[in-house]
Amino acid sequence: MLIFEYLEKNAREFPDEVALVEINPRYEEKSRITWKDYALMQPEPGKEFRREITWKDFDDKANQFANLLFTRGVRKGDKVAILLMNSIEWLPIYFGILKTGAIVVPLNYRYTADEIKYCLDKADVSMLVFGPEFVGRIEAILDRIPDVEHLFYVGEDCPGFADSYENLIKFCTRRKPDVPLTLDDDAAIYYSSGTTGFPKAILHAHRSLEHVALAEQNHHGQQHDDVFLCIPPLYHTGAKMHWFGSLVSGGKAVLLKGTKPEWIIKAASEERCTIVWLLVPWAQDILDAIDRGEINLKDYHLDQWRLMHIGAQPVPHSLIERWLAIFPHHQYDTNYGLSEGIGPGSIHLVVVNTNKVGAIGIPGYGWEAKVCDMDGNELPKNQVGEIWLRGPGVMKCYYKDEEATKETLVGDWLRTGDMAYIDDDGFYWIVDRAKDVIITGGENLYPVQIEDFLRKNEAIKDVAVIGLPDERLGEIAAAIISVKEGCMLTEREVNDFCNDLPRYKRPRKIIFAEVPRNPTGKIEKPKLREIYGGKNLISDQVKE
């Protein structure tokens, strides 16, 4: 079943029920605004911004945008890019593109102007939808993207070089497009997160989108009355693909524009959210805010919240122990995936396996997995190797990159680049990215293992371990540590704490600084290596 056919099904079965809610909590006083009121009623400064859209309106808007694209000459196989912050327009635009048979190309909203140009060129994009936050960046490359024939602007004060989405779409028919499509047709190009280099263009078929929706619904059992709180960026395969499970069941979703702990808890309470997908830093911040007394759970209605799950990075065991101590009725799951495998769920913990917290889990619905050596030979249990995946969600290729495709796809198996082992019970445990392994004095160090150990220190909020050049050992491990608010920590105290580690695993450098993460929560280790590689670092630092 094509992914947009679930939208059409929901529009028929639940036409007047709310499908999406957008909340901008940066305003204080609530003001409820429907989709139809939006053009006439902009939020006033100092007021919270809340909009909602029904399933019928959602599908109508998708059809209207598809028909608008047809008027601009879009054909099956053309590429249409989206460069928007999370908003209630994002998903109708996404589905409208898919309905035309065009290939949707979501772009990272952190991209610089040159990175935007690179991605538009790489994917052969002919049309671009963008928002007010990106006017300057688009204007800077306007004369260098001649192949982008049409630009659509979503928001007020449309620049002269683009067409106004709002002004045009209201004149377009709501008639469903009639474009013959199969599950094997090309659907989307997603860009890799770029944590190991410049992003690659990942081409997926409609089959991938269908599979991740079915897998998510199978893993987490979304029912029609579930409400999914979506916080991470929609351009990524993470949160949006988790929301696909709600799409299958016709459940409501809430798009929250902000990550402050009190905003997340308030949204979960007021919108009666039952499922919340978090990143590790956000979960940590919520627990810390509760510990400091900044959030009093008695002030909120959270009994309906049944599932908290985390993905995009390894999850410290101590974090989940703290979480379940405060929210003992919560189900918990962690999800492993990558954009080349259409995001989350190729391996997941399963909600009943809280005794295995720390593992990424077992192969997900419809997926096969194995751990191999560098020659592709399957390894026995408890030996570290690379995770290989096979299933309906594997990418078709890296678009216009045959060499990289051959390195990553071996027959119908996907090489992930992630190092792991399988324990005696069949659970997969991530060790690290192959490219992040530190070789020091001939020994392999896996930064994730050191990071997990350091996170047990109650004064540490976040940590990243990277390799730095060393004349004698080749590389040494350096720990970049972010300290919790109100805590103090010295290098000497960190070193003393690490005495329980084997000597060769102990960090040789301690750096107190913020740990940069991308919008999907992954540590930006190339950035850290660029910042700290080759520098003389000051000893005995103190962070307050």
C-alpha positions in Angstrom: 0.0 0.0 0.0 1.5 3.4 -1.0 2.1 5.6 2.0 -0.2 8.4 0.9 -3.1 5.8 0.6 -3.1 5.6 4.4 -3.7 9.3 4.4 -6.6 9.0 2.0 -8.0 6.1 4.0 -7.9 8.3 7.2 -9.6 11.2 5.3 -12.5 8.8 4.4 -12.8 7.1 7.8 -12.0 10.0 10.2 -12.6 13.2 8.1 -13.5 15.5 11.0 -11.0 14.2 13.5 -7.8 16.1 14.3 -4.8 14.7 12.5 -2.0 17.2 13.3 -1.5 19.8 15.9 1.3 22.4 15.8 2.4 24.1 19.0 4.9 26.9 19.3 5.4 27.2 23.1 7.5 30.3 23.0 4.4 32.2 23.6 2.7 32.2 27.0 -1.0 32.5 26.6 -3.0 29.9 24.7 -4.8 30.8 21.4 -6.4 28.0 19.4 -6.2 28.6 15.7 -7.5 26.2 13.0 -6.0 25.6 9.6 -8.9 27.5 8.0 -8.4 30.5 10.3 -4.7 30.7 9.7 -4.7 33.0 6.7 -6.8 35.6 8.6 -5.5 35.1 12.2 -1.8 35.3 12.8 -0.7 34.7 16.4 -0.1 37.9 18.4 3.2 38.5 20.1 3.2 37.1 23.6 0.7 34.4 22.9 1.2 30.7 22.4 0.6 29.5 18.9 -1.5 26.4 18.4 -3.0 25.2 15.1 -4.7 22.0 14.1 -5.8 20.3 11.0 -8.3 17.4 10.4 -7.6 14.3 8.3 -9.8 15.6 5.6 -8.1 19.0 5.4 -4.7 17.2 5.5 -5.5 15.1 2.5 -7.2 18.1 0.7 -4.0 20.2 1.2 -1.9 17.4 -0.1 -4.1 17.0 -3.2 -4.1 20.8 -3.8 -0.3 21.0 -3.6 0.0 18.1 -6.0 -2.2 19.8 -8.5 -0.3 23.0 -8.0 2.9 21.1 -8.9 1.2 19.8 -12.0 0.5 23.4 -13.2 4.2 24.0 -13.0 4.9 21.0 -15.2 6.1 18.4 -12.6 6.3 14.9 -13.9 6.8 11.5 -12.4 10.4 11.1 -11.4 11.1 14.9 -11.0 12.7 16.0 -7.7 11.0 18.5 -5.4 12.9 19.6 -2.2 11.5 20.7 1.1 13.4 23.2 3.3 11.1 24.1 6.1 11.1 24.1 9.9 8.6 21.8 11.5 5.1 23.1 10.9 1.6 22.0 10.0 2.3 22.6 6.3 5.3 20.3 6.2 3.5 16.9 6.0 0.7 17.9 3.5 3.5 19.3 1.2 5.5 16.0 1.6 2.5 13.9 0.7 1.5 16.2 -2.1 4.8 15.7 -3.7 4.5 11.9 -3.4 1.1 11.9 -4.9 2.4 13.5 -8.1 4.9 10.6 -8.6 7.7 13.1 -8.0 10.6 12.3 -5.7 10.5 14.2 -2.4 13.9 15.6 -1.2 13.8 16.8 2.5 16.7 19.1 3.4 18.3 19.7 6.8 17.4 23.1 8.1 20.9 23.6 9.5 22.5 23.5 6.0 24.5 26.6 5.0 23.7 28.2 1.6 26.6 26.3 -0.1 25.3 23.0 1.4 21.8 23.7 0.2 23.2 24.3 -3.3 25.2 21.1 -3.1 22.2 19.0 -2.1 19.9 20.6 -4.7 22.5 19.9 -7.4 23.3 16.4 -6.2 19.6 15.4 -6.3 18.8 17.2 -9.6 16.1 19.2 -7.8 13.8 21.2 -10.2 11.5 22.7 -7.6 12.0 23.9 -4.0 9.6 24.7 -1.2 11.1 26.9 1.6 10.2 29.0 4.6 11.0 32.5 5.9 14.1 31.2 7.9 15.9 30.4 4.6 15.2 33.5 2.5 18.8 34.8 3.0 20.4 31.5 2.2 18.3 30.9 -0.9 18.9 34.4 -2.1 22.7 33.9 -1.7 22.7 31.0 -4.2 19.9 32.1 -6.4 22.1 32.7 -9.4 23.9 29.4 -8.9 20.9 27.1 -9.0 19.5 27.6 -12.5 18.1 24.1 -12.7 15.7 24.9 -9.9 12.9 26.2 -12.1 10.3 27.0 -9.4 10.5 28.2 -5.9 7.5 28.1 -3.5 7.5 30.1 -0.3 5.6 29.2 2.8 4.9 32.1 5.1 4.2 35.8 5.1 6.0 38.5 3.1 6.9 36.3 0.1 10.2 37.4 -1.5 10.0 38.5 -5.1 12.0 35.6 -6.5 9.4 33.0 -5.3 5.7 32.1 -5.6 3.5 32.3 -2.5 2.3 28.8 -1.4 -0.7 30.2 0.5 -1.8 32.5 -2.4 -1.6 29.8 -5.0 -2.9 26.6 -3.2 -6.3 28.0 -2.4 -7.1 28.1 -6.2 -6.1 24.5 -6.7 -8.5 21.6 -7.0 -8.8 19.1 -4.2 -9.2 16.3 -6.7 -7.0 13.3 -6.1 -4.1 13.0 -8.6 -4.3 10.0 -11.0 -0.7 8.9 -11.4 0.1 5.2 -11.7 2.6 4.2 -9.1 3.9 1.0 -7.7 5.9 0.2 -4.5 9.0 -0.2 -6.6 8.9 3.3 -7.9 11.3 5.9 -6.6 9.8 8.0 -3.7 12.4 10.0 -1.7 15.9 11.1 -1.5 17.1 11.5 2.1 20.5 12.9 3.0 22.7 11.2 5.5 23.3 13.0 8.7 26.9 13.8 7.7 28.4 12.8 11.0 31.2 11.0 9.2 31.6 13.3 6.2 29.6 15.3 3.7 26.0 14.0 3.4 25.2 11.3 0.8 21.9 11.3 -1.2 20.0 8.1 -0.3 17.4 7.0 -2.8 14.4 5.0 -1.5 11.4 3.4 -3.2 7.8 3.6 -2.0 8.3 0.1 -0.6 10.6 1.5 2.0 8.1 4.0 3.2 5.4 1.4 3.4 7.6 -1.0 5.3 8.8 1.5 7.9 5.1 2.4 8.6 4.1 -1.2 9.1 7.2 -2.0 11.2 6.6 1.0 13.5 2.9 0.1 14.0 4.0 -3.5 14.7 6.7 -2.5 17.2 4.7 0.0 19.2 1.1 -1.0 18.6 -0.3 2.4 17.8 -4.1 2.5 18.1 -6.5 5.0 16.8 -6.8 6.8 20.2 -3.0 7.1 20.6 -1.5 10.6 20.4 2.1 10.9 19.2 4.3 13.8 20.4 6.7 14.6 17.6 9.6 16.9 18.5 12.6 16.1 16.2 12.9 17.5 12.7 10.6 16.2 10.0 13.3 16.3 7.3 15.0 13.3 8.9 13.9 9.6 8.7 13.7 9.4 12.5 10.6 11.0 14.1 8.6 11.2 10.9 8.9 7.4 10.3 7.9 6.8 13.9 4.8 9.0 13.2 4.1 6.7 10.2 2.8 4.2 12.8 0.2 6.7 13.9 -0.6 7.3 10.2 -1.4 3.6 9.8 -3.8 3.7 12.8 -5.3 7.2 12.1 -4.0 8.6 15.4 -3.4 12.2 16.2 0.1 13.7 16.2 1.4 16.9 18.0 4.3 18.8 16.4 6.1 20.6 19.2 8.5 23.4 18.2 10.9 23.3 21.1 12.8 21.0 23.4 12.7 22.6 26.9 11.7 20.0 29.5 8.7 22.0 30.7 7.4 22.4 27.1 7.6 18.7 26.5 5.8 17.8 29.8 3.2 20.5 29.3 2.4 19.4 25.7 2.2 15.7 26.8 -0.2 16.7 29.5 -2.4 19.2 27.7 -2.6 17.2 24.4 -3.1 13.9 26.3 -0.1 12.3 24.5 0.4 8.6 24.9 3.6 8.1 22.9 6.7 10.4 23.1 9.9 9.8 21.2 12.9 11.5 22.8 16.6 11.9 22.2 19.0 11.2 25.1 19.8 14.8 25.9 16.1 15.7 26.1 15.3 12.8 28.4 18.3 13.8 30.6 17.1 17.4 30.7 13.6 16.3 31.8 15.0 14.2 34.6 17.4 16.9 35.8 14.5 19.5 35.7 12.4 17.1 37.9 15.3 16.6 40.3 15.9 20.4 40.6 12.2 20.9 41.4 11.6 22.9 38.2 8.9 20.4 37.1 6.4 19.2 39.6 4.7 16.2 38.0 1.6 16.6 40.2 0.8 19.7 38.2 0.4 17.7 35.0 -1.9 15.0 33.6 0.4 12.2 32.5 -1.4 9.0 33.4 -2.2 8.4 29.7 1.5 8.5 28.6 2.2 4.8 28.0 5.4 4.7 25.9 8.7 6.5 25.9 11.2 5.4 23.3 14.6 6.7 22.2 16.7 6.3 19.1 19.5 7.9 17.1 22.3 7.1 19.6 23.3 4.6 22.3 21.3 5.0 25.5 23.0 4.9 28.9 21.5 2.2 31.2 21.6 4.7 34.1 19.3 7.1 32.2 16.6 4.5 31.7 16.9 3.3 35.3 16.3 6.9 36.4 13.4 7.3 34.0 11.6 4.1 35.0 12.0 5.0 38.7 10.1 8.3 38.1 7.7 6.9 35.4 7.3 3.2 36.5 4.2 2.6 34.3 6.0 3.6 31.1 6.8 1.1 28.4 10.3 1.7 27.1 11.9 0.9 23.8 15.0 1.9 21.9 15.3 1.8 18.2 18.3 1.4 15.9 18.4 2.4 12.3 20.0 4.5 9.7 18.8 6.6 6.7 20.1 3.9 4.3 17.6 1.5 6.0 14.8 4.1 6.0 15.4 5.1 9.6 14.2 3.5 12.8 13.3 -0.1 13.7 15.7 -2.3 11.8 16.8 -3.4 15.2 14.8 -2.6 18.4 14.8 -3.5 22.0 11.0 -4.6 22.3 9.1 -3.1 25.2 9.2 -6.3 27.3 13.0 -6.4 27.4 13.9 -3.8 29.9 16.3 -6.3 31.5 18.4 -5.7 28.3 18.6 -1.9 28.5 21.9 -0.9 26.9 21.4 -3.3 24.0 19.9 -2.0 20.8 17.8 -5.2 20.6 16.8 -7.8 18.1 16.0 -7.5 14.3 12.8 -5.6 13.8 9.7 -6.5 11.9 10.6 -7.7 8.4 14.4 -7.3 9.0 17.3 -9.6 9.1 20.6 -8.8 10.6 24.1 -10.2 11.2 27.5 -9.2 12.5 30.4 -9.7 10.0 34.1 -9.2 9.8 35.5 -6.8 7.2 35.5 -9.5 4.5 31.8 -10.1 5.0 32.1 -13.4 6.9 29.5 -13.8 9.6 30.9 -13.8 13.1 29.9 -16.0 16.1 28.2 -14.5 19.1 30.2 -12.2 21.4 32.7 -11.2 18.7 32.8 -7.5 17.5 32.1 -6.8 13.9 30.0 -4.7 11.5 26.2 -4.9 11.5 24.8 -5.9 8.1 21.0 -5.6 7.4 18.6 -7.0 4.9 14.9 -6.1 4.4 12.3 -4.2 2.5 13.6 -0.8 3.8 17.1 -1.0 2.3 17.9 1.9 0.0 18.0 1.5 -3.7 21.3 3.3 -4.0 23.3 6.4 -3.2 22.0 8.7 -5.9 24.6 9.4 -8.5 27.4 7.7 -6.5 28.0 4.3 -7.9 31.3 3.7 -6.0 29.8 4.5 -2.6 26.8 2.3 -3.4 29.0 -0.7 -4.3 30.9 -0.2 -1.0 27.7 -0.2 1.0 25.4 -2.7 -0.8 26.6 -6.2 -1.1 23.9 -8.1 -2.9 20.8 -7.4 -1.0 22.7 -6.7 2.3 23.4 -3.2 3.6 26.7 -2.6 5.4 25.9 -0.1 8.2 29.4 0.9 9.3 28.3 0.3 12.9 30.3 -2.1 15.1 28.5 -4.4 17.4 28.3 -7.9 18.9 25.5 -10.3 19.6 25.2 -11.7 23.1 24.2 -15.2 24.0 20.5 -14.3 24.0 20.6 -12.9 20.5 20.6 -9.2 21.4 22.7 -6.7 19.5 25.0 -4.4 21.5 26.5 -1.3 19.7 30.2 -0.8 20.2 30.8 2.2 17.9 31.0 3.5 14.4 33.7 1.8 12.5 35.1 5.2 11.6 35.1 6.4 15.2 37.2 3.5 16.6 40.4 4.7 18.2 43.6 2.7 17.8 46.0 3.4 20.6 49.2 1.5 21.0 47.7 -1.3 18.8 44.6 -1.6 21.0 41.1 -0.8 19.7 39.1 1.6 21.8 35.4 2.0 21.3 34.4 5.5 22.3 30.8 4.6 23.1 32.0 2.2 25.8 34.0 5.0 27.5 31.2 7.5 27.1 28.7 5.1 28.7 31.1 4.6 31.7 31.6 8.4 32.1 27.8 9.1 32.0 27.6 7.1 35.3 29.2 10.1 37.0 26.3 12.2 38.4 28.0 15.5 37.6 28.3 14.7 33.9 25.5 15.9 31.6 26.9 14.8 28.3 30.2 13.4 27.0 31.9 12.6 23.7 35.1 10.6 23.2 37.3 11.2 20.2 40.8 10.1 19.0 43.5 12.7 18.9 46.9 12.2 17.2 49.8 11.1 19.4 53.4 10.5 18.2 54.0 7.5 20.5 50.7 5.7 20.6 49.2 6.8 17.2 46.0 8.0 18.8 44.8 8.8 22.3 41.3 9.1 23.7 40.1 12.6 24.6 36.9 13.1 26.5 34.9 16.2 25.9 32.6 16.7 28.9 29.6 18.9 29.5 28.9 19.3 33.2 25.4 19.5 34.7 24.2 22.9 35.8 25.1 23.6 39.4 27.8 20.9 39.5 31.6 21.2 39.7 34.0 18.8 38.2 37.8 18.8 37.8 40.1 16.9 35.5 41.6 15.2 38.6 38.1 14.0 39.7 37.4 12.6 36.2 40.7 10.8 36.2 40.0 9.3 39.6 36.5 8.3 38.5 38.1 6.5 35.5 40.3 4.3 37.7 37.7 1.6 37.4 38.4 1.4 33.7 41.3 -0.7 32.3 44.3 1.6 32.0 44.3 1.5 28.2 40.7 2.7 28.0 41.1 5.7 30.3 40.9 9.1 28.5 44.3 10.8 28.2 42.8 14.2 27.7 39.9 15.8 29.5 38.2 18.8 27.9 35.3 20.7 29.5 33.1 22.1 26.8 29.6 21.6 25.3 29.1 18.5 23.2 27.7 19.4 19.8 24.9 17.3 18.5 23.0 17.5 15.2 19.2 17.9 15.2 18.7 14.2 15.4 20.8 13.9 18.6 23.9 12.4 17.1 27.3 13.7 18.4 29.1 15.7 15.7 32.5 14.0 16.1 34.0 15.4 12.9 33.4 18.9 14.3 35.0 18.0 17.6 38.0 16.5 15.8 38.3 19.7 13.7 38.2 21.8 16.9 40.5 19.9 19.1 42.8 17.9 16.8 46.4 18.9 17.2 45.8 21.6 19.8 47.6 21.9 23.1 45.1 21.4 25.8 45.1 23.0 29.2 45.4 20.6 32.2 43.5 20.7 35.5 40.6 22.6 34.1 37.6 23.3 36.3 34.1 23.6 35.0 31.2 25.1 37.0 
